[in-house]
Amino acid sequence: MKKGLIIMVLAFITTGVSAQGIDLGIKAGANFATISDAKGLDLSSRTGIVVGAFVGAKFNDRFGIQADLLYSQQGAEFDGGEFNLDYVNVPIVAKIFFLKGLHAQVGPQFGVIVNDEAQTVVGEVINDIAVKDFDVSGVVGLGYDVPLGLRLEARYNFGLSDVPEGEGASGKNSVVTLSIGYSFL
């Protein structure tokens, strides 16, 4: 599955070379994350960082595409435990421009977990919670390409796959991301 993800990103980059405008840059921001649809848990949000790089192509005045490579702190907190989940995410979004610079974003996101500190505490006993190594989410958002290379984005990532592993376990990533970026091109 990881090989397929790499092939998709390379195909995107190759396609983008013939596009009207290439966009390459870095971005950073804040995540406000939780685990939705978790049975029997009263979860609160976890605030974390998101940082990485993006490459994009604008095919005409109304349509473009962008892929990011992001380190993303996600998860949730609850009484008696935590889901501190850090991912490397690759969202690939279509960008539909409404006005000069203002656009909507929609597409899939693929994530690989790089750090999981998911555990419950019962008395003095710490129990690890098994989580899946791979995550698939949908992405919707708004962005604004400011002159001088600045990029502002607000996205909502809604999980399509369950985070915890095991029979009867459920819960999907739910993340609001606010970020600012800078395009070198």
C-alpha positions as a Python dict, from the first residue, in 0.01 Angstrom:
ca = {
    (1, 'M'): (0, 0, 0),
    (2, 'K'): (291, 237, 75),
    (3, 'K'): (436, 169, -272),
    (4, 'G'): (103, 263, -429),
    (5, 'L'): (105, 591, -238),
    (6, 'I'): (454, 676, -363),
    (7, 'I'): (355, 592, -723),
    (8, 'M'): (49, 821, -696),
    (9, 'V'): (260, 1112, -572),
    (10, 'L'): (518, 1061, -848),
    (11, 'A'): (242, 1045, -1111),
    (12, 'F'): (100, 1370, -975),
    (13, 'I'): (439, 1543, -992),
    (14, 'T'): (497, 1421, -1349),
    (15, 'T'): (153, 1543, -1458),
    (16, 'G'): (210, 1878, -1292),
    (17, 'V'): (519, 1952, -1503),
    (18, 'S'): (300, 2024, -1807),
    (19, 'A'): (59, 2240, -1607),
    (20, 'Q'): (11, 2614, -1632),
    (21, 'G'): (152, 2710, -1291),
    (22, 'I'): (368, 2504, -1057),
    (23, 'D'): (347, 2565, -684),
    (24, 'L'): (615, 2429, -447),
    (25, 'G'): (654, 2528, -85),
    (26, 'I'): (641, 2465, 287),
    (27, 'K'): (359, 2495, 540),
    (28, 'A'): (294, 2479, 914),
    (29, 'G'): (-5, 2512, 1138),
    (30, 'A'): (-221, 2377, 1416),
    (31, 'N'): (-441, 2068, 1437),
    (32, 'F'): (-750, 2041, 1654),
    (33, 'A'): (-813, 1667, 1654),
    (34, 'T'): (-1039, 1410, 1813),
    (35, 'I'): (-1157, 1055, 1752),
    (36, 'S'): (-1521, 1047, 1637),
    (37, 'D'): (-1762, 753, 1671),
    (38, 'A'): (-1563, 600, 1961),
    (39, 'K'): (-1793, 369, 2157),
    (40, 'G'): (-1818, 428, 2529),
    (41, 'L'): (-1557, 705, 2555),
    (42, 'D'): (-1608, 1072, 2632),
    (43, 'L'): (-1325, 1218, 2423),
    (44, 'S'): (-1192, 1572, 2415),
    (45, 'S'): (-974, 1726, 2148),
    (46, 'R'): (-598, 1718, 2123),
    (47, 'T'): (-418, 2025, 1990),
    (48, 'G'): (-105, 1950, 1789),
    (49, 'I'): (112, 2074, 1507),
    (50, 'V'): (116, 2005, 1137),
    (51, 'V'): (427, 2081, 931),
    (52, 'G'): (549, 1981, 586),
    (53, 'A'): (578, 2061, 218),
    (54, 'F'): (342, 2089, -77),
    (55, 'V'): (355, 2070, -453),
    (56, 'G'): (73, 2190, -675),
    (57, 'A'): (-24, 2265, -1030),
    (58, 'K'): (-284, 2503, -1168),
    (59, 'F'): (-423, 2373, -1496),
    (60, 'N'): (-636, 2678, -1581),
    (61, 'D'): (-799, 2974, -1402),
    (62, 'R'): (-1055, 2750, -1230),
    (63, 'F'): (-885, 2417, -1151),
    (64, 'G'): (-567, 2293, -986),
    (65, 'I'): (-437, 2005, -779),
    (66, 'Q'): (-209, 1988, -476),
    (67, 'A'): (-31, 1712, -284),
    (68, 'D'): (121, 1762, 60),
    (69, 'L'): (368, 1562, 266),
    (70, 'L'): (285, 1643, 629),
    (71, 'Y'): (388, 1545, 980),
    (72, 'S'): (63, 1566, 1174),
    (73, 'Q'): (-10, 1532, 1549),
    (74, 'Q'): (-360, 1390, 1594),
    (75, 'G'): (-559, 1188, 1844),
    (76, 'A'): (-774, 1269, 2147),
    (77, 'E'): (-771, 1280, 2524),
    (78, 'F'): (-1014, 1132, 2774),
    (79, 'D'): (-1044, 1069, 3146),
    (80, 'G'): (-817, 776, 3214),
    (81, 'G'): (-622, 776, 2890),
    (82, 'E'): (-505, 931, 2567),
    (83, 'F'): (-471, 876, 2195),
    (84, 'N'): (-150, 1062, 2100),
    (85, 'L'): (-115, 964, 1735),
    (86, 'D'): (145, 1115, 1503),
    (87, 'Y'): (110, 1053, 1130),
    (88, 'V'): (289, 1124, 805),
    (89, 'N'): (-5, 1224, 586),
    (90, 'V'): (-31, 1270, 211),
    (91, 'P'): (-347, 1460, 116),
    (92, 'I'): (-413, 1499, -257),
    (93, 'V'): (-674, 1766, -318),
    (94, 'A'): (-842, 1921, -618),
    (95, 'K'): (-851, 2300, -593),
    (96, 'I'): (-1152, 2477, -747),
    (97, 'F'): (-1093, 2853, -772),
    (98, 'F'): (-1387, 3092, -724),
    (99, 'L'): (-1213, 3427, -717),
    (100, 'K'): (-853, 3523, -768),
    (101, 'G'): (-669, 3314, -510),
    (102, 'L'): (-978, 3187, -321),
    (103, 'H'): (-1045, 2816, -366),
    (104, 'A'): (-1224, 2514, -226),
    (105, 'Q'): (-1035, 2189, -172),
    (106, 'V'): (-1157, 1829, -181),
    (107, 'G'): (-982, 1494, -202),
    (108, 'P'): (-845, 1190, -19),
    (109, 'Q'): (-573, 1171, 243),
    (110, 'F'): (-350, 872, 316),
    (111, 'G'): (-166, 849, 648),
    (112, 'V'): (96, 622, 802),
    (113, 'I'): (135, 625, 1179),
    (114, 'V'): (488, 708, 1297),
    (115, 'N'): (422, 734, 1671),
    (116, 'D'): (136, 597, 1878),
    (117, 'E'): (95, 659, 2245),
    (118, 'A'): (-254, 521, 2285),
    (119, 'Q'): (-324, 395, 2633),
    (120, 'T'): (-572, 379, 2916),
    (121, 'V'): (-496, 405, 3285),
    (122, 'V'): (-706, 196, 3524),
    (123, 'G'): (-587, 250, 3880),
    (124, 'E'): (-211, 211, 3847),
    (125, 'V'): (-227, -22, 3546),
    (126, 'I'): (-143, 119, 3203),
    (127, 'N'): (-298, -65, 2909),
    (128, 'D'): (-178, 2, 2555),
    (129, 'I'): (-448, 40, 2290),
    (130, 'A'): (-364, -118, 1953),
    (131, 'V'): (-407, 122, 1661),
    (132, 'K'): (-395, 64, 1286),
    (133, 'D'): (-77, 159, 1098),
    (134, 'F'): (-258, 312, 799),
    (135, 'D'): (-537, 571, 787),
    (136, 'V'): (-759, 690, 503),
    (137, 'S'): (-949, 1019, 534),
    (138, 'G'): (-1147, 1259, 322),
    (139, 'V'): (-1042, 1626, 305),
    (140, 'V'): (-1254, 1937, 247),
    (141, 'G'): (-1133, 2290, 292),
    (142, 'L'): (-1089, 2647, 184),
    (143, 'G'): (-769, 2820, 86),
    (144, 'Y'): (-646, 3158, -23),
    (145, 'D'): (-332, 3214, -228),
    (146, 'V'): (-210, 3554, -112),
    (147, 'P'): (29, 3754, -331),
    (148, 'L'): (400, 3721, -249),
    (149, 'G'): (372, 3343, -216),
    (150, 'L'): (171, 3315, 107),
    (151, 'R'): (-87, 3036, 132),
    (152, 'L'): (-364, 3027, 393),
    (153, 'E'): (-569, 2710, 444),
    (154, 'A'): (-844, 2573, 666),
    (155, 'R'): (-923, 2203, 626),
    (156, 'Y'): (-1142, 1940, 782),
    (157, 'N'): (-1018, 1579, 761),
    (158, 'F'): (-1282, 1316, 832),
    (159, 'G'): (-1168, 960, 887),
    (160, 'L'): (-1293, 685, 659),
    (161, 'S'): (-1113, 403, 843),
    (162, 'D'): (-1119, 309, 1212),
    (163, 'V'): (-818, 407, 1423),
    (164, 'P'): (-823, 138, 1696),
    (165, 'E'): (-750, -222, 1604),
    (166, 'G'): (-948, -515, 1730),
    (167, 'E'): (-1293, -663, 1714),
    (168, 'G'): (-1564, -419, 1818),
    (169, 'A'): (-1321, -127, 1833),
    (170, 'S'): (-1429, 187, 1651),
    (171, 'G'): (-1337, 551, 1613),
    (172, 'K'): (-1222, 765, 1324),
    (173, 'N'): (-986, 1060, 1303),
    (174, 'S'): (-1158, 1397, 1292),
    (175, 'V'): (-918, 1689, 1244),
    (176, 'V'): (-954, 2063, 1182),
    (177, 'T'): (-629, 2211, 1047),
    (178, 'L'): (-538, 2579, 1015),
    (179, 'S'): (-213, 2643, 830),
    (180, 'I'): (0, 2903, 661),
    (181, 'G'): (244, 2827, 384),
    (182, 'Y'): (497, 2986, 157),
    (183, 'S'): (541, 2904, -213),
    (184, 'F'): (892, 2927, -358),
    (185, 'L'): (769, 2939, -718),
}
